[in-house]
């Protein structure tokens, strides 16, 4: 009688174990499916088409300028750039020494890199190649450029003479803001920069 009870109890525990395993497997599959959906959704959000960009530009152009704008700091003095700056090319690793326009090397390029890394709504890359003497030996007045590609196009668009302010404008625009925040904390209507945003994004 005791052996019979043990057999019944063992069978029950085995059945319970398989049931728990099945439930865990289903939960894992469900979580995996949810992760996949989220991943696909994120991918969609990270790349906008040209039509979507134009739609957002039209919306901004029709939006009323904000009534309240911060004036920012009245007295603001930034430290001057160093007399010499060494640029290290991220492509070939070559070092180029600059004794003029060190502001671009020490401030602008790092700022542009940071902003670009945060731009998730468009496929955009920073092109610094003109600042490398090995990559661009014939360039006498180097400039920063960007390359971008819209998801509904195969062609890549290149725009040069880009500044960190240009990329800040694009970042604010893509985030749906209606104000541009200046270096001293001053605010201006973002719609005032529509032409520049269009130029940077190569929107005719």
FENJORA-V679133 format. One record per backbone hydrogen bond with DSSP energy under -0.5 kcal/mol. CO is the residue of the C=O (numbers start at 1). NH is the residue of the N-H. E is the energy in kcal/mol with one decimal. If there is no record, write none. Layout:
co=CO nh=NH e=E
co=CO nh=NH e=E
//
This chain:
co=1 nh=5 e=-1.9
co=2 nh=6 e=-2.2
co=3 nh=7 e=-2.1
co=4 nh=8 e=-2.2
co=5 nh=9 e=-2.7
co=6 nh=10 e=-2.5
co=7 nh=11 e=-2.3
co=8 nh=12 e=-2.0
co=9 nh=13 e=-2.2
co=10 nh=14 e=-2.3
co=11 nh=15 e=-2.3
co=12 nh=16 e=-2.4
co=13 nh=17 e=-2.3
co=14 nh=18 e=-2.3
co=15 nh=19 e=-2.0
co=16 nh=20 e=-2.4
co=17 nh=21 e=-2.5
co=18 nh=22 e=-2.4
co=19 nh=23 e=-2.2
co=20 nh=24 e=-2.6
co=21 nh=25 e=-2.4
co=22 nh=26 e=-2.3
co=23 nh=27 e=-2.5
co=24 nh=28 e=-2.6
co=25 nh=29 e=-2.4
co=26 nh=30 e=-2.5
co=27 nh=31 e=-2.9
co=28 nh=32 e=-2.6
co=29 nh=33 e=-2.2
co=30 nh=34 e=-2.6
co=31 nh=35 e=-2.7
co=32 nh=36 e=-1.9
co=33 nh=37 e=-2.3
co=34 nh=38 e=-2.6
co=35 nh=39 e=-2.7
co=36 nh=40 e=-2.5
co=37 nh=41 e=-2.4
co=38 nh=42 e=-2.8
co=39 nh=43 e=-2.1
co=40 nh=44 e=-1.9
co=41 nh=45 e=-2.1
co=42 nh=46 e=-1.5
co=43 nh=47 e=-0.5
co=44 nh=47 e=-0.9
co=48 nh=151 e=-0.9
co=49 nh=53 e=-2.1
co=50 nh=54 e=-2.6
co=51 nh=55 e=-2.2
co=52 nh=56 e=-2.0
co=53 nh=57 e=-2.3
co=54 nh=58 e=-2.5
co=55 nh=59 e=-1.9
co=56 nh=60 e=-2.2
co=57 nh=61 e=-2.3
co=58 nh=62 e=-1.3
co=59 nh=63 e=-0.5
co=60 nh=63 e=-0.9
co=67 nh=69 e=-0.6
co=70 nh=187 e=-2.9
co=74 nh=76 e=-0.6
co=85 nh=87 e=-0.6
co=85 nh=98 e=-3.3
co=86 nh=88 e=-0.5
co=87 nh=89 e=-0.6
co=87 nh=96 e=-3.0
co=89 nh=93 e=-1.5
co=94 nh=89 e=-2.6
co=96 nh=87 e=-3.4
co=98 nh=85 e=-2.6
co=101 nh=104 e=-0.6
co=101 nh=105 e=-0.9
co=102 nh=106 e=-2.8
co=103 nh=107 e=-2.7
co=103 nh=108 e=-1.6
co=104 nh=109 e=-2.9
co=107 nh=111 e=-2.1
co=108 nh=112 e=-3.0
co=109 nh=113 e=-2.5
co=110 nh=114 e=-2.0
co=111 nh=115 e=-2.4
co=112 nh=116 e=-2.7
co=113 nh=117 e=-2.0
co=114 nh=118 e=-0.6
co=115 nh=118 e=-1.2
co=115 nh=119 e=-0.5
co=116 nh=119 e=-1.3
co=118 nh=120 e=-1.2
co=121 nh=48 e=-2.0
co=122 nh=124 e=-1.1
co=123 nh=149 e=-2.1
co=125 nh=147 e=-2.5
co=126 nh=128 e=-0.7
co=127 nh=145 e=-2.1
co=128 nh=131 e=-2.5
co=129 nh=132 e=-1.5
co=131 nh=133 e=-0.6
co=132 nh=136 e=-2.7
co=134 nh=137 e=-0.5
co=136 nh=139 e=-1.1
co=144 nh=161 e=-0.9
co=144 nh=162 e=-2.3
co=145 nh=127 e=-3.2
co=146 nh=159 e=-2.1
co=147 nh=125 e=-2.6
co=148 nh=157 e=-3.2
co=149 nh=123 e=-0.8
co=150 nh=153 e=-1.9
co=157 nh=148 e=-2.5
co=159 nh=146 e=-2.5
co=163 nh=167 e=-1.6
co=164 nh=168 e=-2.0
co=165 nh=169 e=-2.3
co=166 nh=170 e=-2.0
co=167 nh=171 e=-2.5
co=168 nh=172 e=-2.7
co=169 nh=173 e=-2.3
co=170 nh=174 e=-2.7
co=171 nh=175 e=-1.5
co=172 nh=177 e=-2.4
co=173 nh=176 e=-1.5
co=178 nh=190 e=-2.1
co=179 nh=181 e=-0.5
co=180 nh=182 e=-0.6
co=180 nh=188 e=-1.7
co=182 nh=185 e=-1.4
co=184 nh=73 e=-2.8
co=186 nh=182 e=-3.7
co=188 nh=180 e=-3.3
co=189 nh=192 e=-1.4
co=190 nh=193 e=-2.0
co=191 nh=194 e=-1.3
co=193 nh=197 e=-2.4
co=194 nh=198 e=-2.4
co=195 nh=199 e=-2.0
co=196 nh=200 e=-2.5
co=197 nh=201 e=-2.3
co=198 nh=203 e=-3.1
co=199 nh=202 e=-1.0
co=202 nh=204 e=-0.6
//
